[in-house]
């Protein structure tokens, strides 16, 4: 049951319905106030039962009477003929009254509303503590009696009670509505941010607005509402206009309460999520400023650059002390103490000396550190190169012996057939090993960047032609056809010819080795967007179950079954050399089509 | 000439022994040394016609040894080194070595180079006597423009008419790079059009005739993407 209730009350539709209901009720409440003022009802009648005791009567009727009487006495005006009160005023000499010859007792008989002023004191009926009436100033020497006839008072009391009859149920209604509205708002505030699934607070998009910005929206909204209502408010007699006025006030109130409701609920969600104050512009600004200053002192600021730390603190001390000294100078000048004025400049000179000296030391440290790290880097680089060179030597020396003795062995005439066969295998393998070692070190050197380049302007078209001519023997042996498509004119690039020859040699060699027998190898060169782009395409003799990236990885080989020749480094070397020479090397595999694209910027 | 004495210097005794064996099979006498100092001693005590010298050796390395030898002697020095960078080769040759072979080497090639240098060294005096203006000399290559004949290290090599013309062009202009078009125009006397392949085929044939290892030519070099040249020796 509990859970069911929870589920219902957390439903979006429930919450929306409650929200709309709240807005409607607020609107109704506000619109009712317009209705009240339209009916010319005096709100005071709700609290004060008797008209004669009301503040309204005193301030409207009595004050008026007093004013008129007083004016007459001071010859500034007259009491109108239709005045519905009896009065008597005298300053000892002059006397005015609309009931000639009547004494105080006459006035006294209207005890419901009898006001007298004698010897500087106001009395209401028998009451000598007359409250608000003492505000009506009268010269001390006057005697004033004011009475309202019972018929008038009864008539007014009747009206007063009619007003009360409307107001009391209205007040009850408004009170009840207010209670309901508050309950609904409380419900909304309680449920907002929650959903049926869990008890977490879920923030929505509007919650990403800073709390204080959101809160500030209340001000224009409230201002808009107040200005709107005072402009729309109409207390005249036209019923149609009254209706319009009520309608517009209702619409305005509904709109404003929707906006306020959204803001209020957003703020509530944030409060519940504990972000109300943290997620404000004020907080983040203050936090950042505080954090900045904190970072200066807790070491975070200079974690990575410890040397700038002392630089910064020195600067801080320098600026503050200089500012202080300037202040001192002004102070001494103002106080006119000529001798003391000399002290700040002298101190400033000392501070400047200290500042420059300290900074120089820090800069020295920074330079030292920089040189050290540079030196270490160079050392590491040299060590890497030395390692490659040494390993190269250590591999090549025994290999030289192997090749030499295998060669000597093969020259022996007394060998049996089997032994000769073995020696041939040894000879073949040792030669292959020689190629692998050579390729390996070429690759190691070119990838480590330790490779001298002889850059010159050369014609890549010519280079491809030369390479193809140079490789004629291999091409003939391969039983493959080379189809070339080269441009008419020369394409000059700025590169290292020898390295580039190795690139094309390796790529074409690769194509010759792994192409399907009888197929064609395409060697193409063209100019595309200021680039010389060479493409070498061949049809593989086997399924290429690897990616373009894998084939370029060191030692990976296209055809794992054919390990009798080559080092498997050909394409890697070609790629590395191309990069070293400033070109781009790309491999594409499309079904059985193997495509290498080598591009260089044209030399202009 | 065939009983020339060769000094083999290598700190790796097995390699020295293998070289010795190979050279002895060709009929040469061999003296071995295992570091630079021993090599210098051996040079004093024996009459040596050619030196095979390793670079990375204890006590005195190959480059220093070369410089020491060059102070007094003019005999051919062939450096054998595991260092295969162009810069190492250039350094070795500029120190006074006549040739540079990288380890691991092909024993046949080593022997061929030894032969070539020995022939050139032995015949040098004889050549000098007979030098005529009609002869162009580049290293071990000697082109007789009158007889239209080429000698490599003193041995006559047969060339076709085209090959001869190309070689003559390049040898009379050592160090100059000729493009295929230029070679074609000068040799064939025809306007050149798509001739790279034609010229390259001839270049390769010439190389096979004059180079010990055509894959790593000593004389006729390709300048990739530009042309061909014969370097000054």
HADDOCK unambig.tbl for C-alpha pairs under 7 A between the chains (distance, minus, plus):
assign (segid A and resid 393 and name CA) (segid B and resid 82 and name CA) 5.47 0.50 0.50
assign (segid A and resid 396 and name CA) (segid B and resid 82 and name CA) 6.12 0.50 0.50
assign (segid A and resid 396 and name CA) (segid B and resid 103 and name CA) 6.18 0.50 0.50
assign (segid A and resid 396 and name CA) (segid B and resid 104 and name CA) 5.88 0.50 0.50
assign (segid A and resid 397 and name CA) (segid B and resid 82 and name CA) 6.99 0.50 0.50
assign (segid A and resid 399 and name CA) (segid B and resid 104 and name CA) 6.16 0.50 0.50
assign (segid A and resid 400 and name CA) (segid B and resid 15 and name CA) 6.94 0.50 0.50
assign (segid A and resid 400 and name CA) (segid B and resid 103 and name CA) 5.95 0.50 0.50
assign (segid A and resid 400 and name CA) (segid B and resid 104 and name CA) 4.26 0.50 0.50
assign (segid A and resid 400 and name CA) (segid B and resid 105 and name CA) 6.53 0.50 0.50
assign (segid A and resid 401 and name CA) (segid B and resid 14 and name CA) 6.46 0.50 0.50
assign (segid A and resid 401 and name CA) (segid B and resid 15 and name CA) 5.24 0.50 0.50
assign (segid A and resid 404 and name CA) (segid B and resid 18 and name CA) 6.02 0.50 0.50
assign (segid A and resid 404 and name CA) (segid B and resid 107 and name CA) 6.15 0.50 0.50
assign (segid A and resid 405 and name CA) (segid B and resid 18 and name CA) 6.35 0.50 0.50
assign (segid A and resid 434 and name CA) (segid B and resid 104 and name CA) 6.90 0.50 0.50
assign (segid A and resid 458 and name CA) (segid B and resid 225 and name CA) 4.87 0.50 0.50
assign (segid A and resid 458 and name CA) (segid B and resid 226 and name CA) 5.61 0.50 0.50
assign (segid A and resid 459 and name CA) (segid B and resid 225 and name CA) 4.66 0.50 0.50
assign (segid A and resid 459 and name CA) (segid B and resid 226 and name CA) 6.20 0.50 0.50
assign (segid A and resid 460 and name CA) (segid B and resid 225 and name CA) 5.54 0.50 0.50
assign (segid A and resid 462 and name CA) (segid B and resid 225 and name CA) 4.91 0.50 0.50
assign (segid A and resid 462 and name CA) (segid B and resid 226 and name CA) 6.80 0.50 0.50
assign (segid A and resid 463 and name CA) (segid B and resid 224 and name CA) 5.31 0.50 0.50
assign (segid A and resid 463 and name CA) (segid B and resid 225 and name CA) 3.79 0.50 0.50
assign (segid A and resid 465 and name CA) (segid B and resid 196 and name CA) 6.27 0.50 0.50
assign (segid A and resid 465 and name CA) (segid B and resid 197 and name CA) 6.68 0.50 0.50
assign (segid A and resid 466 and name CA) (segid B and resid 196 and name CA) 6.64 0.50 0.50
assign (segid A and resid 466 and name CA) (segid B and resid 197 and name CA) 6.99 0.50 0.50
assign (segid A and resid 466 and name CA) (segid B and resid 200 and name CA) 6.67 0.50 0.50
assign (segid A and resid 469 and name CA) (segid B and resid 197 and name CA) 5.47 0.50 0.50
assign (segid A and resid 469 and name CA) (segid B and resid 200 and name CA) 5.90 0.50 0.50
assign (segid A and resid 469 and name CA) (segid B and resid 201 and name CA) 6.61 0.50 0.50
assign (segid A and resid 497 and name CA) (segid B and resid 224 and name CA) 4.71 0.50 0.50
assign (segid A and resid 497 and name CA) (segid B and resid 225 and name CA) 6.15 0.50 0.50
assign (segid A and resid 498 and name CA) (segid B and resid 224 and name CA) 6.11 0.50 0.50
assign (segid A and resid 501 and name CA) (segid B and resid 224 and name CA) 6.63 0.50 0.50
